[in-house]
Amino acid sequence: METLTAGRRWAALLALALGGFGLGLTEFVAMGLLPEIARDLLPGRYAASAPDAVAQAGWMITIYALGVVAGAPTIAALTARVPRRRLVLGLLALMAGGTALSALAPTFELVLAGRFLGALAHGAYFGAAGILAATILGPGNQGKGVALVIGGLTAANIVGVPLITGLGQAHGWRVAYLAVAAVFALTLLAAALVVPPVAAAPGGSPRAELSAFRSPTVWLAAAVVAVGPAGFFAVNSYVAPVTTHVTGLPADRVPWILAVMGLGMTAGIAAGGIAADRDLRRAVLGGLAGLLASVALFGLLANHPVGLFASAFLVGAASLFIVPALQGQLMVAAPGTQLMGAAINQSAINLSNSLGAAIGGAAIAAGWGYLSSAWLGVALAAGGLLLAVAHFRHAPAPAREQQPALV
């Protein structure tokens, strides 16, 4: 086993978190720039009906989520024997290329194709990088490893998403996404320099990884992840038009509301990593109940500026609090197939993203108002909580997974 100095260890962890930072940018910047994207790519529809065009532009979110759903388990199965560092580097290259393509493509359809391509690597990156981080931290730190990598995503929501959103509002959404592609290129360089080699899981193979799908418990755990967090995405996908059209604030306040939501995410992921390592089941159930309550508060309070900012913080905190626990429950439900368990979690949570954005967009396009997405989010979070109760009646007790070795 390679011995790492403290400096090398933290440099490697920061490089992995920087990848999460880039993923936070590419995923969440679209939510703050939907009006600009709609005006640029769908000018005719935007002139006829701005809400309808914004809802159509929501496919930027939906198609990305569907790419994650398709890519995460496929890549996990095909790369079962690939050393984890090599896998992470390849995924970063794919994300950089897909993001650059979406920024430069001339039509809405080609932009969506670039979004889908970059998204294929998203879920597998979080799975592989989370396993790498947990290995570097040592045994018993699965939740903290996942939290550290996703912590880069929360940092993106505090600093990066507001800055890139402001950049996109000032200079165009394409400039914003070229900046995101540059972040992925920088991460690729940093990871190549400081992340240590880590072997693939012993005995890994495509057949072994795919065996996870034979378990009904895995499918039920995935259903929890697909439905519950959709309550968050139903809110977050349309936070920009809620800010400007419901609360009545100017467009330059959108980056601030995203920053406040990002602060909530940071608080949530920090607490959620610790909670998941202490009591997985309690973290899942308590987190979903908190998400339901916070989304309901958003629906009640977002008409007023103070209520909007306060409830956005709570929604952000609840949404990230549950992430390490949700990934942990799937890795427990799929013992011996760590990467596939993490990949299924990412596929399910991005199916949740797609579901929340699509349902919220359909309600808005139907003329129910921008806040209708929040009330549908309450129903989705409640459904996830009920599924979690059913899952834990049949789930195996948590057991510590054997971690791959540094080589």
N, C-alpha and C positions, 0 to 999 in steps of 0.2 A: 504493500500500500504506500502510495506517495505521501510524504509528510509535507503539509503546507504551512508556511509561516503565517502569522496572523495577518500581515499585510496582504499576502497573496490570497488568503481566504476571503477577506473582505472585498478585495478588488474583484474577485470572481463573482461574489454575491451581488455586488453593485452592477457588474456587467449584465448579469442575468436579469436584475431588476430594471435595467435600462431597456431591455427588450420588452418588458411589461409596460414601460413608459411609452414606447413606440406604439404598442398595441392599443393602449388607452387613447392615444392621439387618433390613430386611424379609425377606431371604432366610434369614439364619442364626438370628434370634431364635426362629423356629418350632422349630428343632431343640432348643433348650434348654427350650422350654415345652410339648413334646408331651404329657407327663403331665397338665399343667394343662388343656391344650386338650381332651384325651380325657375328663377328668373332667367338664368343663363341657358339652361338646357331645355326648358319647356316654355319658351316665351309666349307662344300663342295661348297655351292653356292658362298661364299665369295672368295674361291680360284679361281672359274671360272670367276666371275665378281663382283668386289667390289661394284660398283654402284647398281647392281641388288640386291645384298644381303642387302645393306643399305636400299633400297626401300622396300624390304620385311620386314626388321626389323621395318620399319615405322608403321607396324601393332601394335606395342607396344603403339603408340600414338593413332591410329585409334580405337583400341578395347577399350582403356580407355575412349575415347570420347563417344563411343557407349554405354558403361556402364552408363555414366552420363545421356545420353539421355533417357535410359530406366529407370534408378533409380529415377531421380528427381521427375517427376510427380507421379510415383507410390507411392513413400514414402510419398509425400505431401498429397496424397489422403488418404492413409491408416493411417496416423498419425495426421489427422486433429484435433482430440480431445486430443492428447498427449501434456502435458505441455512442453514448448519449451526447458527448461534446460534438462529434461529427454531425449528428442529427440536428442539434441546435444551430450549428453554423449553416447547414443547408436550408433550414426553415427561415432563418433571417434573410438569406439571399432571396428566397422566394417572396417574402413579404416586401422587401425593398423593390423588387421588380414589379410586382403587382400594383403597389401603391403608385409608383412612377407612371405605369401604364394608365391607371385611372385618372391621374392628374393631366395627362397629355392627350387622352383620347378625344376625338372631335364630336362624338355623338353620345346621347344618353345611353344607348344600348351598349356601345363600346366601353363607356365608363363603368357600367354595371359589370361587364365582362372582366375588367381590370379589378374591380372590387372583389368579385368572386374568386379570381386567381389568387390574390393576396390573402384572402380569407382561408384558403385551404390549409395554410400553415399555422393559423392562429391557435386553434385548440391543441394541436400537437406540440406547439412551442410551450404553452403553459404547462402541459403535462410533463414534457421532457425537462424543461427548466425547473419546474417544481421538484421533480425527483432529484435533479442535480443539486439544487439548493439544500434539500433535506440531507443528501449524502454528505455534502460539505459541512453542514451543521452537526451531523452525527445522529445516532439512533434516538428515537423518541421525539423527533422534531418534524414530523410530517406536516402537521398543521402550520407550524412556523415557517417551514420551507415554502409551502404554497402561499402563505401570507406575504412572505418577503418578495416573491416574484410578482404577485398581484399588487403588492405595495407600490411597485413602479407604475401600475395603472392608476392607482389612487393619486400618486404624485402628479401624474399627467393631468388629472382632473382638477387639481388645485392650481397648478402653474401652467402646464403645457396647453391644455385645452382652451383656457381663456385667452392665452397669448396667441395661439394659432387661430382661434376663432376671430380675434380682433384683426389679425393679419389678413384672414380671408375676407372679412367685411371691408377692409381698407383697400386691398389689392386684388381681390378675387379668390374664389375658393380653390382654383387650380394652383395658385402660389402656395396656399396653405398645405395642399397635399404634396407638393414637391418638397416642402420643408419636412413633412412627415417621412417621406422616402429617405431624406438625408439622415434622419435620426436612425432609421434601420441600418443604413450603411455604416454609420458610426458604431452602432452596437455590434455589427458583424466584426468590425476591426477590433473592438475592445475584447469581445469574447474569444477571438482567435488568439489574442495575446495572453490572456490571464486565466481563462477557465481551464481547469485541469482535465485530462482524459478520464472518463468514467466508463467502465464496461457496461454492456447491455446486461439485462437480468439473466442469471444463469438458466439455461434450458429454454430461453425465449425462442419462439417461432411463430409464424403467422397462424398456424393451427392452434397453438396454445393461447395466443391472444384472442382469437376469435371465439374460443370456448366460453368466454365470459357471456356471450349472447345466449347461451343455453340456459342461463339461470333466470327464473321468473323474478327473483329478488332484485337482480340487476335491472330488469325492465321496469319494475315498480319504483326503484330508486331513481332511475332516469326520468320517469314520469313526474316525480316530485320536483326535480330540477327543471324540467321543461315547463311546468305549469306555474309553480310558486313565484319565481323571480320575474315572470312575465308581468306581474303587477308593477314592478319597478320600471320595466322597459316601456310599458304603456304610458307612464308618466314622463320618463326621461326623453323619450323619442320626440316629444312635442313640447318640451319645456321652452323653446324659443318662441313659438307663437303664443303660448300661454302668457309668457312674460310681456309680450308687446300688445297682444289683442285682448287678453282677459284682465291682466293687472294694469295695463295701460302705461307701462314703462317704456322708455325709448330703447331702440335696438342696442345701443352701447351698454345697456345694463345686462344683456344676455351673458357676456363673459363673466360678469360678477356672480350671477346666479349659478353658473357652472362651477365657479371657484368655490362657492359656499357648499354646493353639493359635493365637490371634491374633498373639501375639509371633512364633511360627514363620512365620506367613503374611507378616508384615512383613519379616522377614529374607529370606524366599524371594522376595518380589516385588522387593525392592531388588536382590538378586543376579540375578534372572531378567531384569529389564529390560536390565541391562548385558550379560549373557550373550547375549541375543537379538540385540542390535545387533552383537556381535562375531562370533558364529558360530551362526547359526540352527539348523542341523542338529544340531550338538553339544549345544545347549541343549535341544532336544526329546528326543533320545535319552537323554542323561544325566539329564534331569529325570524321564522316565518310569521309568528304572531306579531312580532314587532314591525315587520314589513307591512302586514295588513293594516295595522293601526296607523302607521306613518303615511301610507298612501291615502287612507281615508281623511287624515288631517289635511293633506295637500288638497284634496277635492273640496274640503270645507273652507280652507283659509287662503287659497291662492288668489282670490279676488283682491286681496289687500297686500301691499308691498311687504310689510313686516311678516305677515302670515306666509307669503310666498317664500321668503328667505328662510324662515324658521322651519317650515315643513320640508323644503328642499334639503336642508341639512339632515333632517331626520330620515327622509327617504334614502339619501345617500348612505347614511350610517347603517341603516337596516339592510340595504341591498348588499353591501360588502361584508357585513358581519357573518352572513350565512354562507359565504363562498367557500372558505376552508372546510367547514363542516359538511357542506354538500359534496365536495370532492372527496372528503374522507369517507363518507358513507358509501360512495360508489366504489372506492378502492377496497373497503371492507367487504362489500357485496361481491366483488370480483377478486378473491384472493389468488395470489400467484400471477396476476396479470396487471401489475401496477400501472403500466403505461396505458393499457386499454381502459382501465377504470378511470384514469384521469382524462383520457380522450373522450370517453362516453360522457363524462361530466361536462366537458367543454362543448361537445355537440349538443347536449341537452340544454345547456344554459344559453346557447346561441339559437337553438330552436325556440327557446323562451323569448329571446330578443326578437326573433322574427315574428313570433306569435303576438307579443305585446305591441310591436310597431304596426303590424298588419291590422289587428283588431282595433287599436286606437285610431289608425288612419281611416279605416272603414267607417267608424262612428263619426269622425270629423267630416269626412266626405258626404255622409248622409245628412249633414246639417244639424247634428246633435250638439255641436259646440265643442270647443277645444278641451274643456274640462270633462267631457264625457269619457275620455280615455282614462282618467283617474278612477272613475267609478267602475269601469270595466276592470281596471287594475285591482281594485278591492276584491272583486269576485274571483279573479285569477289567483291572488294570494291566498284567499280562503280555500280555494280548490287545492292548492299546493299543500296547505296545512293538513287538510283531511287526508290527502294521499300519504303524507309523511306519517301520520298516525297509523294508517293501514300498513305502511312499509315496515315500521318498527315492530309491529306484531309478529312479523315473519323474518326479520333480519337477523343474521348471525351476530354474535357478540363481537365487539371490536377486538382485533388482534394485531399486534405489531408486525408490520411487514419486514422481511429481510431486505436491506438496502443494497444496491449495487456498490461495488468497491471502487475506490479510486485506484487507478492503475498507472 
